[in-house]
Amino acid sequence: MTFMLHFHIEGDPVPKGRPKFSSRAGFMRTYTPKKTVNYELQVKAAAQEAMGATEVLETPVGVYLYIRLPIPQSYSKKRKEACLSGQEKPIKKPDIDNLAKSILDGINGVIWKDDSQIVSLHITKVYASGTGVDVLIKEELE
């Protein structure tokens, strides 16, 4: 039987932030922005809850992400309706690849051993009234 896991990440999706640099006592330090770290921890907690006592996968996996973004507050009622009906697509920031990166980094080591095991990745970004991410992980054995 092929392993399949589906779970939700509630709240506004957060894209992977660019690394920040600081200097202390002549040493350069690199760090991940706090907002990104907090979101990746939220993703990790959701993945751990979904996995339960299941062992970490060491097989090839396919990942499906359905990312639901908030509609900007500044949009008119007519434009918000267009967003909800799918007539207007979210072609503004955040970038789809940065959103996926923060989600995949949060899952890494929880569901699969290493993200090099991902052999297929399917991402959809839409506007929605209820924000969050639906995640589906499938073993790709064939």
C-alpha positions as CSV (number, residue, x, y, z in Angstrom):
1,M,0.0,0.0,0.0
2,T,1.2,3.5,-0.9
3,F,1.6,5.9,2.0
4,M,-0.6,9.1,1.8
5,L,-0.9,11.9,4.3
6,H,-3.2,14.9,4.2
7,F,-3.2,17.8,6.7
8,H,-3.9,21.5,7.1
9,I,-1.8,24.4,8.2
10,E,-4.1,27.2,9.5
11,G,-3.5,30.9,9.2
12,D,-1.9,33.2,6.6
13,P,0.9,31.4,4.7
14,V,4.4,33.0,5.3
15,P,7.0,33.0,2.5
16,K,10.6,32.0,3.3
17,G,12.4,35.2,4.3
18,R,15.8,36.1,2.9
19,P,18.6,35.5,5.3
20,K,19.6,38.5,7.5
21,F,23.2,39.4,8.3
22,S,24.7,41.1,11.3
23,S,28.1,41.8,12.6
24,R,29.3,41.4,16.2
25,A,32.8,41.8,17.4
26,G,34.1,41.6,13.8
27,F,32.3,38.3,13.1
28,M,29.6,38.0,10.4
29,R,26.4,36.2,11.5
30,T,23.6,34.9,9.3
31,Y,20.1,34.3,10.7
32,T,16.6,33.5,9.4
33,P,13.9,36.2,10.1
34,K,11.8,35.5,13.2
35,K,8.5,35.5,11.2
36,T,9.9,32.7,9.0
37,V,11.2,30.7,11.9
38,N,7.8,30.9,13.7
39,Y,5.9,29.8,10.6
40,E,8.2,26.9,10.0
41,L,7.6,25.8,13.6
42,Q,3.9,26.0,13.1
43,V,4.2,23.9,9.9
44,K,6.4,21.4,11.8
45,A,3.8,21.0,14.6
46,A,1.0,20.4,12.1
47,A,3.1,17.8,10.3
48,Q,4.1,16.1,13.5
49,E,0.4,15.9,14.6
50,A,-0.6,14.4,11.2
51,M,2.3,11.8,11.3
52,G,1.5,10.6,14.8
53,A,3.7,7.6,15.5
54,T,4.4,6.9,11.8
55,E,8.1,6.5,11.0
56,V,9.8,9.1,8.8
57,L,9.7,8.2,5.1
58,E,12.8,7.2,3.2
59,T,11.1,6.7,-0.1
60,P,10.4,9.1,-3.0
61,V,7.5,11.4,-2.4
62,G,5.2,13.7,-4.3
63,V,4.0,16.9,-2.6
64,Y,0.8,18.7,-3.3
65,L,0.3,22.2,-1.8
66,Y,-2.9,24.2,-2.1
67,I,-2.1,27.6,-0.7
68,R,-5.0,29.9,0.3
69,L,-4.0,33.5,0.6
70,P,-6.0,36.4,2.1
71,I,-7.7,38.9,-0.2
72,P,-6.1,42.3,0.3
73,Q,-8.2,44.6,2.5
74,S,-7.9,47.5,0.0
75,Y,-9.8,45.6,-2.7
76,S,-13.4,46.7,-3.5
77,K,-16.3,44.4,-2.9
78,K,-16.6,43.6,-6.6
79,R,-12.9,42.8,-6.8
80,K,-13.1,40.6,-3.7
81,E,-15.9,38.6,-5.3
82,A,-13.8,38.2,-8.4
83,C,-11.0,36.8,-6.2
84,L,-13.3,34.3,-4.5
85,S,-14.8,33.1,-7.8
86,G,-11.3,32.6,-9.3
87,Q,-11.7,35.3,-11.9
88,E,-8.8,37.2,-10.4
89,K,-5.6,35.2,-9.6
90,P,-3.0,36.1,-6.9
91,I,-0.2,37.3,-9.2
92,K,1.3,39.6,-6.6
93,K,3.7,38.8,-3.8
94,P,4.3,36.5,-2.0
95,D,6.0,34.4,-4.7
96,I,4.8,30.8,-4.9
97,D,8.3,29.3,-4.6
98,N,9.1,31.2,-1.4
99,L,5.8,30.1,0.1
100,A,6.6,26.4,-0.8
101,K,10.1,26.7,0.6
102,S,8.9,27.7,4.1
103,I,6.4,24.9,4.1
104,L,8.8,22.2,2.8
105,D,11.5,23.4,5.3
106,G,9.0,23.0,8.1
107,I,8.1,19.5,7.0
108,N,11.7,18.3,6.4
109,G,12.8,15.7,8.9
110,V,9.2,15.1,10.1
111,I,7.5,13.4,7.2
112,W,10.5,12.6,5.0
113,K,14.1,12.2,6.0
114,D,15.4,14.8,3.5
115,D,13.8,17.0,1.0
116,S,15.9,15.5,-1.8
117,Q,13.3,12.7,-1.7
118,I,10.7,15.0,-3.3
119,V,10.4,13.8,-6.9
120,S,7.3,15.8,-7.8
121,L,5.9,19.1,-6.5
122,H,2.5,20.5,-7.4
123,I,1.6,24.0,-6.0
124,T,-1.5,26.0,-6.4
125,K,-1.9,29.6,-5.0
126,V,-5.4,31.0,-4.7
127,Y,-7.3,33.8,-2.9
128,A,-9.7,32.5,-0.2
129,S,-11.7,33.8,2.7
130,G,-10.2,31.1,5.0
131,T,-6.4,31.2,4.7
132,G,-4.0,28.3,5.2
133,V,-2.4,25.5,3.3
134,D,-3.7,22.0,2.5
135,V,-0.8,19.6,2.2
136,L,-1.0,16.1,0.6
137,I,2.1,13.8,0.7
138,K,2.1,10.7,-1.4
139,E,4.8,8.0,-1.8
140,E,5.9,7.8,-5.4
141,L,6.9,4.1,-5.6
142,E,6.0,3.6,-9.3
